[in-house]
Amino acid sequence: MKIEESTIVETNDFKVIIYPASRALTAKEVKEITEKLYDFLPSWNAHGKGLTSSFKIDHKQFIIITVDEEKVQASGCSMDSLNGVMREIEAEYQLGIFDRMKACYKENDEVKTMKLTDFRTAVRNGEISEEVEVFDFSKDTYVNYLSDFLLPFKRSWAGFIK
């Protein structure tokens, strides 16, 4: 049988870097951060070679950067330059995006953030329902981000707390 037309969409599995804020961003902050990233990403490079990258702000709280490493891999220096821009954003808006010792979860359609130690205690004490969904900002590829960034409590890293 000859396939006349393919419905398969080929995609690269981009590297993803997730910067989780400790609070929701305001509309003004989203606009300003978007402008800063629009200014930076087109010139982002690794050893003089341009990186193909993109970004989005998810749930008004997570800055998601993707980079296609098929042709050019993000190097240590290029990651340093990205982190430099993100540190400027952090300094300006006080978002806690470099604090990885926090838990973000979705309850009643609202994103909530707690210190990781407080989250663990609240789970053990039954103060946080196992019906919540939990964000996992350790994802390193876009496919993993799409499929496993927000998971039901029992399927997430948080399901192992008790």
C-alpha positions as CSV (number, residue, x, y, z in Angstrom):
1,M,0.0,0.0,0.0
2,K,1.4,3.4,-1.0
3,I,0.9,6.2,1.5
4,E,-0.3,9.2,-0.6
5,E,-0.3,11.7,2.3
6,S,1.2,11.5,5.7
7,T,-0.6,12.9,8.8
8,I,2.5,12.4,10.9
9,V,4.0,15.6,12.1
10,E,7.7,15.5,12.7
11,T,9.0,17.5,15.6
12,N,12.3,18.0,17.3
13,D,12.4,17.4,21.0
14,F,13.7,20.8,22.1
15,K,15.7,21.4,25.2
16,V,13.5,23.1,27.7
17,I,14.5,25.3,30.6
18,I,11.8,26.2,33.2
19,Y,12.0,29.2,35.4
20,P,9.3,28.9,38.1
21,A,8.2,32.1,39.7
22,S,7.1,32.1,43.3
23,R,3.9,34.1,42.4
24,A,1.7,34.9,39.5
25,L,3.0,37.6,37.2
26,T,0.9,40.7,36.6
27,A,-0.2,41.6,33.0
28,K,2.4,44.4,33.0
29,E,5.2,42.1,34.1
30,V,4.3,39.5,31.5
31,K,4.4,42.3,28.8
32,E,7.8,43.6,30.0
33,I,9.4,40.1,30.4
34,T,8.1,39.2,27.0
35,E,9.8,42.3,25.5
36,K,13.1,41.5,27.3
37,L,13.0,37.9,25.9
38,Y,12.0,39.1,22.4
39,D,15.1,41.4,22.6
40,F,17.5,38.7,23.9
41,L,16.5,35.4,22.2
42,P,17.2,36.4,18.5
43,S,20.8,37.2,19.4
44,W,21.3,34.3,21.8
45,N,24.2,32.2,20.5
46,A,26.7,29.5,21.3
47,H,30.2,30.1,20.1
48,G,29.0,32.7,17.6
49,K,26.3,30.4,16.1
50,G,22.7,31.5,16.6
51,L,20.5,29.3,18.7
52,T,17.0,28.6,17.5
53,S,14.9,29.3,20.5
54,S,11.5,30.4,21.7
55,F,9.6,31.0,25.0
56,K,6.2,31.2,26.6
57,I,4.9,32.2,30.0
58,D,2.7,29.4,31.2
59,H,0.0,29.8,33.8
60,K,1.2,33.4,34.3
61,Q,3.9,31.9,36.6
62,F,6.4,29.8,34.6
63,I,8.8,31.2,32.1
64,I,9.5,28.4,29.6
65,I,12.5,28.7,27.3
66,T,13.0,26.2,24.5
67,V,16.1,25.7,22.3
68,D,16.5,23.5,19.3
69,E,19.8,21.8,19.8
70,E,19.7,19.7,16.6
71,K,22.1,22.0,14.7
72,V,23.6,24.1,17.5
73,Q,23.8,23.0,21.1
74,A,23.5,25.5,23.9
75,S,26.9,25.7,25.6
76,G,27.9,26.6,29.1
77,C,28.6,30.2,27.9
78,S,25.2,30.5,26.2
79,M,23.4,29.1,29.3
80,D,25.3,31.7,31.3
81,S,24.1,34.5,29.0
82,L,20.5,33.3,29.3
83,N,20.8,33.0,33.1
84,G,22.3,36.6,33.1
85,V,19.1,37.9,31.4
86,M,17.0,35.8,33.8
87,R,18.9,37.2,36.8
88,E,18.2,40.8,35.5
89,I,14.5,39.8,35.3
90,E,14.7,38.3,38.8
91,A,16.3,41.5,40.2
92,E,13.7,43.7,38.7
93,Y,10.6,41.7,39.6
94,Q,11.6,39.6,42.6
95,L,10.1,36.4,41.3
96,G,12.2,33.8,43.0
97,I,12.8,32.0,39.7
98,F,16.1,30.6,40.9
99,D,14.7,29.2,44.1
100,R,14.1,25.5,43.3
101,M,13.2,24.7,46.9
102,K,9.5,25.4,46.4
103,A,6.5,23.4,45.3
104,C,3.9,24.7,42.9
105,Y,0.5,23.0,42.6
106,K,-2.9,23.7,41.1
107,E,-5.9,23.5,43.3
108,N,-9.4,24.7,42.3
109,D,-7.9,26.1,39.0
110,E,-5.5,28.3,41.0
111,V,-1.7,27.9,41.0
112,K,-0.3,27.9,44.5
113,T,3.3,28.0,45.7
114,M,4.8,27.0,49.0
115,K,8.3,26.4,50.4
116,L,9.1,22.7,49.7
117,T,9.4,21.9,53.4
118,D,6.0,23.5,54.2
119,F,4.5,21.6,51.2
120,R,5.8,18.3,52.5
121,T,4.5,19.0,56.0
122,A,1.1,20.1,54.6
123,V,0.8,16.9,52.6
124,R,1.8,14.7,55.5
125,N,-0.8,16.5,57.7
126,G,-3.5,16.1,55.1
127,E,-3.8,19.9,54.6
128,I,-3.2,19.5,50.9
129,S,-5.6,17.2,49.1
130,E,-4.2,14.4,47.0
131,E,-6.7,15.6,44.3
132,V,-4.4,18.6,43.4
133,E,-2.2,18.6,40.4
134,V,1.6,19.2,40.9
135,F,4.0,21.0,38.6
136,D,7.4,19.4,37.9
137,F,9.9,22.0,36.7
138,S,12.7,19.4,36.4
139,K,11.6,18.6,32.8
140,D,14.5,19.0,30.3
141,T,12.8,18.3,27.0
142,Y,9.8,19.9,25.4
143,V,8.0,16.6,24.9
144,N,8.4,15.8,28.7
145,Y,7.2,19.3,29.5
146,L,4.1,18.9,27.3
147,S,3.2,15.5,28.8
148,D,4.4,15.7,32.4
149,F,4.8,19.3,33.5
150,L,1.4,19.2,35.4
151,L,0.5,15.9,36.9
152,P,-2.1,14.4,39.2
153,F,-0.6,14.3,42.7
154,K,-0.3,10.5,42.8
155,R,1.6,10.4,39.5
156,S,3.9,13.3,40.4
157,W,7.1,13.5,42.6
158,A,4.8,14.7,45.4
159,G,3.1,11.3,45.5
160,F,6.2,9.9,47.2
161,I,6.1,12.3,50.2
162,K,4.0,10.2,52.5
